[in-house]
Amino acid sequence: MAEHGGPATMTDYIKHHLHFLEKPVGEGSFWVLHLDSIFFKLLCAAVFLFLFLRVARRATTGVPGKFQCFIEMIVEFVDTSVKETFHGKSKLIAPLALTIFCLTFLMNFLDMIPVDWVPTAAAAAGVPYLRIVPTADLNTTLAMSLTVFLLIQVFGIKHKGIGTFVGEMFTAPFHAPNLIGKILLAPANLLLRLIEEAVRPVSLALRLFGNMYAGELIFILIACMTLGASLSSGLTYVMAPLQFVAGFVWTAFHILIITLQAFIFMMLTIVYLSMAAEHH
Amino acid sequence: MDPTITIVVQGIAFFAVAWMVMKFGWPHIIAAIEDRQKKIAEGLAAAEKGEKSLAEAKNSANDIIKEAHARAAKIVEQANRRSVEMAEEARGVASAEAERLIAGARQEAALESTRAREELRRDAANLAVFGASKLLGREIDAKAHADLLDKLALEIERG
């Protein structure tokens, strides 16, 4: 690969691909908007909402159309997953799980689009940098997992009451038979609880981000095979088919990853929420 | 960024995957969807059929009930007529019987009165003969004086 374009070019290529379309809105590195992530996330949300609400509005109890059938299958799948895991009653969990699954899947799916297509088109339109996969941006996944984290807390308080919710922070998972034991175990319980709660959003966000970032990076590396190729170079005729094969295999494999990651994010959200609703 | 051969190869790989999905994945999904549509359509058709046959059954049940009502009314009417007839017949039989009995009784009474009259006449004749014999002091030959006796008896009878 290095022979094709030289290390500098390849590094530039990769760096360029991993560069967000940034817009500083304040002082410091924190106050930067990733316009591309925001735009494509909103686009996915719009597509999801448009398709889903259109079907929901036109839903018929008679013989459904093919697309309604497809949506029904997804809804049924999500609903079954929720019912198997969460045994309480909640109007929130199933729609939330459906939204997480569909939205994450759509955002992940953008990774399937050939990695150079949209950025090249954007460059032609005058946009210098563009990353189209919002879930390969830690900001997006962290935002989603923090939302889920907040929901977990709200859900726990709503289902158990504030007294039990706070009480369990000090009395679970280590139970003591008497008051002195309870007081002694309270710090350990609180510490464990805080770690447990903190780990959840972090692991949720990092798992999705890591998978999607790695997937994107591998697409970029595969693209590097023909970086700076020329018709005069003999290697081009070897590397181009190789790139095709690698790209094909990785794209096909990536179908599994994007679906699985969307499913895992949804499933863990359901599990966390049902755990929050249960008494210890 | 300038377009390079990379983009072309990426596109080919992408469409190769899309083609694979279309070729090997899509038919299964479509088959499942069509199967589902078919099942729903069949279910709806079956439900409609069930409703229709229910309505039909209701209709035929109504018909049967109506027919049964009509037949019951007819039977009741027949029974009424028959009872009237029977009563009429019984009345006829009874009156005939009564007339017969009355006639018999009358006949018997007439017979009885005739017989009593006969007896009375005989007694009267005997009495007359007895009286006359007592009067004459001798036996009267009843046969010899039958004419006379008869005449006497007749007179008594009339008298």
Interface residues (C-beta under 8 A of the other chain):
Chain A: H16 G62 V63 P64 K66 C69 F70 E72 M73 M112 I113 P114 V115 D116 W117 P119 T120 A123 A223 M225 T226 L227 G228 A229 T236 A240 Q243 F244 G247 F248 T251 A252 I255
Chain B: M1 D2 P3 T4 I5 T6 I7 V9 Q10 G11 I12 A13 F14 A16 V17 M20 V21 I29 I30 A32 I33 E34 R36 Q37 I40 A41 L44
